[in-house]
Amino acid sequence: MTDVLHRLRIQAPPDRVFEAISTAEGIRQWWTRDAEMEAKPGGAGALGFYNRRFQPKVKVTAITPPSHLEWEVVNDAWPGRIIAFDLKPDAAGTVLNFAHRGFPDANEAYASANTRWGFYLVSLKSHIETGKGTPNPDDLNL
């Protein structure tokens, strides 16, 4: 199995970062404007990209504010089934360790997911630090 892994520092406290990754309103600012999310154990999430041509659906499998959030992908949007955000406070704010786990191969689908996650996590950082993210449909055609 192959995992997408990213690590970045965000100049804000973990509770602000956690709100941006766990709530529909937060997700709409950096990932996709078409987002529904129930921020509770077992909560459902639905995300739409490119006029809903791509529609991942997730279930919250673990949530420990403001340090850990984990989703299970419940449709065939990605072969990687587990998405996890781990937040740790540091002197400058928060260190975010991100994982999208379970891709069977390092192939084209994996490469696309890796590139897009990198872009959207930088969008998350920008949203929190400057107030301006680049969620879909305002994102780049990667």
C-alpha positions as CSV (number, residue, x, y, z in Angstrom):
1,M,0.0,0.0,0.0
2,T,1.1,3.6,-0.7
3,D,0.1,6.6,1.4
4,V,-0.1,10.3,0.6
5,L,1.7,12.2,3.4
6,H,2.2,15.9,3.9
7,R,3.4,18.0,6.8
8,L,3.1,21.8,7.1
9,R,3.2,24.6,9.7
10,I,0.3,26.9,10.0
11,Q,0.6,30.2,12.0
12,A,-2.6,29.7,14.0
13,P,-3.6,27.7,17.1
14,P,-4.8,24.1,16.6
15,D,-8.4,25.0,17.4
16,R,-8.6,27.4,14.4
17,V,-7.0,24.8,12.1
18,F,-9.3,22.1,13.5
19,E,-12.4,24.2,12.8
20,A,-11.3,24.7,9.2
21,I,-10.8,21.0,8.5
22,S,-13.7,19.6,10.4
23,T,-16.7,21.8,9.5
24,A,-18.5,22.3,6.3
25,E,-18.1,26.1,6.5
26,G,-14.3,25.7,7.1
27,I,-13.9,23.2,4.3
28,R,-15.7,25.6,1.9
29,Q,-12.9,28.1,2.4
30,W,-10.0,26.0,1.3
31,W,-11.0,22.7,-0.3
32,T,-14.4,22.9,-2.1
33,R,-17.2,25.3,-1.9
34,D,-19.6,22.4,-2.4
35,A,-19.2,20.7,1.0
36,E,-21.4,19.1,3.6
37,M,-19.9,17.7,6.8
38,E,-21.2,16.5,10.2
39,A,-18.3,17.1,12.7
40,K,-19.2,14.2,15.0
41,P,-18.3,10.5,15.3
42,G,-20.1,8.6,12.5
43,G,-21.0,12.0,10.8
44,A,-21.4,12.0,7.1
45,G,-19.6,14.2,4.6
46,A,-20.2,14.9,0.9
47,L,-17.9,16.9,-1.3
48,G,-18.5,18.1,-4.8
49,F,-15.8,19.1,-7.3
50,Y,-16.1,20.4,-10.9
51,N,-19.9,20.6,-10.9
52,R,-20.1,17.3,-9.0
53,R,-18.3,15.3,-11.7
54,F,-16.2,14.1,-8.7
55,Q,-18.1,13.5,-5.5
56,P,-16.2,11.9,-2.6
57,K,-18.3,10.8,0.3
58,V,-16.7,10.3,3.8
59,K,-17.7,9.2,7.3
60,V,-16.1,10.6,10.4
61,T,-14.4,7.6,12.1
62,A,-12.4,9.6,14.8
63,I,-12.6,13.1,16.1
64,T,-10.6,14.5,19.0
65,P,-10.7,18.3,18.9
66,P,-8.3,20.0,18.4
67,S,-5.8,17.3,17.6
68,H,-7.1,14.5,15.4
69,L,-9.7,14.0,12.7
70,E,-10.1,10.9,10.6
71,W,-12.5,10.1,7.7
72,E,-13.2,6.9,5.9
73,V,-13.9,7.2,2.2
74,V,-17.3,5.4,1.7
75,N,-17.6,5.5,-2.1
76,D,-15.2,4.8,-4.9
77,A,-13.9,8.3,-5.2
78,W,-10.3,7.2,-4.2
79,P,-8.7,3.8,-3.8
80,G,-7.1,5.3,-0.6
81,R,-9.8,4.8,2.1
82,I,-8.5,6.6,5.2
83,I,-7.8,10.4,5.5
84,A,-6.3,11.7,8.7
85,F,-5.3,15.1,10.0
86,D,-3.1,15.3,13.1
87,L,-2.5,18.7,14.7
88,K,0.2,19.5,17.2
89,P,0.9,22.9,18.7
90,D,4.3,24.4,18.2
91,A,6.0,27.8,18.9
92,A,4.7,29.3,15.6
93,G,1.1,27.8,15.8
94,T,0.3,24.3,14.5
95,V,2.1,21.5,12.8
96,L,-0.3,19.6,10.6
97,N,0.5,16.0,9.7
98,F,-1.8,14.8,6.9
99,A,-2.2,11.2,5.6
100,H,-4.4,9.7,2.9
101,R,-3.8,6.0,3.4
102,G,-4.3,2.9,1.4
103,F,-3.6,3.5,-2.3
104,P,-2.8,0.1,-3.7
105,D,-0.1,1.4,-6.1
106,A,1.9,4.5,-6.8
107,N,0.2,5.0,-10.1
108,E,-1.6,7.9,-11.9
109,A,-4.5,8.1,-9.4
110,Y,-2.0,8.2,-6.5
111,A,0.0,10.9,-8.3
112,S,-3.1,13.0,-8.9
113,A,-4.3,12.7,-5.3
114,N,-0.8,13.6,-4.0
115,T,-0.6,16.7,-6.2
116,R,-4.1,17.9,-5.4
117,W,-3.7,17.3,-1.6
118,G,-0.5,19.4,-1.6
119,F,-2.3,22.2,-3.4
120,Y,-5.3,22.1,-1.2
121,L,-3.3,21.9,2.0
122,V,-1.4,25.1,0.9
123,S,-4.8,26.6,0.3
124,L,-5.8,25.7,3.9
125,K,-2.6,27.4,5.2
126,S,-3.3,30.5,3.1
127,H,-7.0,30.6,4.2
128,I,-6.0,30.5,7.9
129,E,-3.1,32.9,7.7
130,T,-4.4,35.4,5.1
131,G,-8.1,34.8,5.0
132,K,-7.9,33.7,1.3
133,G,-7.9,30.1,0.2
134,T,-8.3,28.7,-3.3
135,P,-11.1,26.0,-3.0
136,N,-12.7,24.4,-5.9
137,P,-14.0,25.9,-8.3
138,D,-11.4,28.7,-7.7
139,D,-8.5,26.3,-7.8
140,L,-6.0,25.5,-10.5
141,N,-6.7,22.9,-13.2
142,L,-4.1,20.5,-12.0
